Amino acid sequence: MEAPAARHNPAEHEPSGRPTDQPAPDQPSGKSGSFEPSGQSGGSAQAGQTVELTVTSADRMRELGRTLAKLLRAGDLVMLSGELGAGKTTLTRGLGEGLGVRGAVTSPTFVIARVHPSLGDGPPLVHVDAYRLSAGLDEMEDLDLDVSLPESVVVVEWGEGKVEELTDERLQVVIHRAVGDTTDEVRHVTLTGLGERWAETDLSVLSA
C-alpha cells in the first residue's frame, strides 16, 4: 500500500468478527435513478448545517460522491455511517472518481486503511474502515491519520466514537436504507457539516 507521508503506514490486520453475511450492495446496479432533496435546512450555510437527500440507485450514489468531491479539499474528514449494505463504499467510489485518484476504491475491510494517490495535483484519498477498531483514537493512532489528514481527504466508514478527536471540523454522512430482505435501492442520505470549515460551504449545491 502506498502512503502519502513517510509516517503513514497503516497496518494490515487479519479479519476478526466482521459479519460474514454482509451483502455485496456496493456494486452499481446499472439502473437509472436520481437523487433529490427531501428536506434541507434553508438559508446560508452554517456550522451544523444539515442537508437531506433521497438517492434512488447505486449509480446515483456514485454521482452524489462525484458531486461531493468538488467541495472537498486537503484536510477534510468525512465520516460515513449506515447499515451494512447502505452504500458507504459506493459513495466513496464516487468521491475517488471526483477527486481523480489512482486505483479502484473498494472496501478496505481487511487492511483497515487504503491510500489512493492523486493522478493530478489534488489531494490523495485515505479510505478507512474502522468497523473492527474498538479502542477509539488510541488504536486509530497506529494509522497515523493525524499525519495524513492535513494533506489528504480522509474518509472513515464506521468512525463514530473513534475519530472525532482528529478534528472538530468534519462532514458527517449518514445513509439510511430499508433493513431486512429487500431489494429496495432507495437510500436517504443526511449530510451534516461541523465546524468553521463547513460553515463556509454551501451543502445545498448537492441537491441541485
C-alpha positions as CSV (number, residue, x, y, z in Angstrom):
1,M,0.0,0.0,0.0
2,E,1.3,3.4,-0.9
3,A,1.4,6.0,1.8
4,P,1.1,9.8,1.3
5,A,3.5,10.6,4.1
6,A,6.5,8.8,5.4
7,R,4.9,8.0,8.8
8,H,1.6,6.8,7.3
9,N,1.9,3.0,7.2
10,P,-1.5,1.5,8.0
11,A,-1.0,-2.0,9.5
12,E,-2.8,-4.9,8.0
13,H,-5.0,-7.0,10.2
14,E,-6.4,-10.4,10.0
15,P,-10.2,-10.4,9.8
16,S,-11.9,-11.0,13.1
17,G,-15.5,-10.7,13.8
18,R,-16.9,-8.8,10.9
19,P,-20.3,-10.3,9.9
20,T,-19.8,-12.9,7.2
21,D,-23.3,-12.4,5.8
22,Q,-22.5,-8.9,4.6
23,P,-24.3,-8.4,1.3
24,A,-22.5,-7.0,-1.7
25,P,-24.6,-3.9,-2.2
26,D,-21.8,-1.5,-3.2
27,Q,-21.8,-2.6,-6.8
28,P,-23.6,-0.3,-9.3
29,S,-26.8,-1.8,-10.4
30,G,-26.9,-0.1,-13.7
31,K,-30.4,1.0,-13.1
32,S,-31.2,4.6,-13.7
33,G,-32.3,6.9,-10.9
34,S,-31.8,10.3,-9.3
35,F,-31.1,12.0,-6.0
36,E,-33.3,14.8,-4.8
37,P,-33.7,16.9,-1.7
38,S,-36.1,15.6,0.9
39,G,-35.9,18.4,3.4
40,Q,-32.8,20.5,3.7
41,S,-32.2,23.4,6.0
42,G,-32.8,26.8,4.5
43,G,-30.6,29.9,4.4
44,S,-26.9,30.2,4.0
45,A,-24.5,27.5,5.2
46,Q,-23.9,27.5,9.0
47,A,-22.0,25.3,11.4
48,G,-24.1,22.2,11.8
49,Q,-25.9,22.8,8.6
50,T,-27.8,19.6,7.5
51,V,-28.9,18.6,4.0
52,E,-31.1,15.5,3.4
53,L,-31.2,13.8,0.0
54,T,-33.0,10.8,-1.4
55,V,-30.8,8.6,-3.7
56,T,-32.6,6.0,-5.8
57,S,-29.8,3.8,-7.2
58,A,-26.2,2.8,-6.8
59,D,-25.3,4.8,-9.9
60,R,-26.8,7.9,-8.4
61,M,-25.0,7.3,-5.1
62,R,-21.7,7.3,-7.1
63,E,-22.9,10.5,-8.8
64,L,-23.5,12.1,-5.4
65,G,-20.0,11.1,-4.4
66,R,-18.6,12.8,-7.5
67,T,-20.5,15.9,-6.8
68,L,-19.5,16.0,-3.2
69,A,-15.8,15.6,-4.2
70,K,-16.0,19.1,-5.8
71,L,-16.5,20.5,-2.3
72,L,-13.6,18.6,-0.7
73,R,-10.0,19.7,-0.2
74,A,-6.9,18.6,1.7
75,G,-7.6,18.4,5.4
76,D,-11.2,17.3,5.2
77,L,-12.5,14.5,7.3
78,V,-15.6,12.7,6.1
79,M,-17.3,10.2,8.4
80,L,-19.7,7.7,6.8
81,S,-22.3,5.9,8.8
82,G,-25.0,3.4,7.8
83,E,-26.2,-0.2,8.0
84,L,-24.3,-2.9,6.2
85,G,-25.1,-2.5,2.5
86,A,-26.2,1.1,2.8
87,G,-23.8,2.2,0.1
88,K,-20.9,3.8,2.0
89,T,-18.3,2.3,-0.3
90,T,-20.3,3.2,-3.4
91,L,-20.3,6.8,-2.2
92,T,-16.6,6.7,-1.6
93,R,-16.0,5.2,-5.0
94,G,-17.7,8.3,-6.5
95,L,-15.6,10.5,-4.2
96,G,-12.5,8.8,-5.6
97,E,-13.6,9.4,-9.2
98,G,-14.4,13.0,-8.5
99,L,-11.1,13.6,-6.8
100,G,-9.2,11.9,-9.6
101,V,-7.3,9.4,-7.6
102,R,-5.4,6.3,-8.6
103,G,-6.8,2.8,-8.1
104,A,-10.2,1.3,-7.7
105,V,-11.9,2.2,-4.5
106,T,-13.1,-0.9,-2.7
107,S,-13.9,-1.6,0.9
108,P,-10.6,-1.7,3.0
109,T,-12.1,-4.2,5.4
110,F,-9.0,-6.3,5.9
111,V,-6.3,-3.7,5.5
112,I,-8.2,-1.1,7.6
113,A,-6.9,1.8,5.5
114,R,-6.0,2.2,1.9
115,V,-4.4,5.3,0.3
116,H,-5.3,6.4,-3.2
117,P,-2.7,8.9,-4.6
118,S,-3.9,11.7,-6.8
119,L,-3.4,11.4,-10.5
120,G,-3.1,15.1,-10.8
121,D,-2.4,17.9,-8.4
122,G,-5.2,17.2,-5.9
123,P,-5.1,15.6,-2.5
124,P,-4.8,11.8,-2.0
125,L,-7.8,9.9,-0.7
126,V,-7.3,7.9,2.5
127,H,-10.1,5.4,2.9
128,V,-10.5,3.8,6.3
129,D,-12.8,1.0,7.5
130,A,-12.9,1.3,11.3
131,Y,-15.5,-1.4,11.9
132,R,-13.2,-3.7,13.8
133,L,-11.2,-1.0,15.6
134,S,-12.6,-0.9,19.1
135,A,-10.1,1.2,21.1
136,G,-11.1,4.5,19.7
137,L,-8.5,7.1,18.8
138,D,-5.7,5.2,20.7
139,E,-5.9,2.4,18.2
140,M,-6.5,4.8,15.3
141,E,-3.2,6.5,16.1
142,D,-1.4,3.4,14.7
143,L,-2.7,4.5,11.3
144,D,-1.1,8.0,11.6
145,L,-4.3,9.6,10.4
146,D,-3.3,12.8,12.2
147,V,-0.3,13.0,9.9
148,S,-2.2,12.2,6.7
149,L,-5.2,14.5,7.4
150,P,-3.6,17.9,6.7
151,E,-2.6,16.8,3.2
152,S,-5.4,14.3,2.3
153,V,-9.1,13.8,2.2
154,V,-9.8,11.2,4.8
155,V,-13.0,9.1,4.6
156,V,-13.8,6.9,7.5
157,E,-16.5,4.2,7.5
158,W,-17.8,3.2,10.9
159,G,-15.9,6.0,12.6
160,E,-18.4,7.1,15.2
161,G,-16.7,7.4,18.6
162,K,-13.3,6.7,17.1
163,V,-12.1,9.6,15.0
164,E,-13.9,12.7,16.2
165,E,-10.9,13.8,18.2
166,L,-8.9,14.2,14.9
167,T,-10.7,17.4,14.2
168,D,-13.8,19.4,15.2
169,E,-14.3,20.3,11.5
170,R,-15.8,17.3,9.7
171,L,-18.6,16.2,7.4
172,Q,-20.8,13.5,8.8
173,V,-22.7,11.5,6.3
174,V,-25.4,9.1,7.4
175,I,-27.0,6.7,4.9
176,H,-30.3,5.0,5.7
177,R,-31.7,2.1,3.8
178,A,-34.6,-0.3,4.4
179,V,-33.5,-3.2,6.5
180,G,-34.4,-6.9,6.1
181,D,-34.7,-9.0,3.0
182,T,-35.3,-6.3,0.4
183,T,-34.0,-5.2,-3.0
184,D,-35.1,-1.6,-2.5
185,E,-32.3,0.6,-3.7
186,V,-33.7,3.8,-2.3
187,R,-31.3,5.5,0.3
188,H,-31.9,8.5,2.5
189,V,-28.7,10.5,3.0
190,T,-28.2,13.1,5.7
191,L,-25.1,15.3,5.5
192,T,-24.1,17.5,8.4
193,G,-21.2,19.9,8.3
194,L,-19.5,20.7,11.6
195,G,-17.0,23.5,12.3
196,E,-16.0,26.7,10.6
197,R,-14.8,24.8,7.5
198,W,-18.3,23.6,6.8
199,A,-20.0,26.8,7.9
200,E,-18.3,28.4,4.9
201,T,-19.5,25.6,2.5
202,D,-23.0,25.6,1.0
203,L,-24.1,22.0,1.1
204,S,-27.3,22.8,-0.7
205,V,-25.4,22.6,-4.1
206,L,-25.6,18.8,-3.6
207,S,-29.3,18.9,-4.1
208,A,-29.1,20.9,-7.3
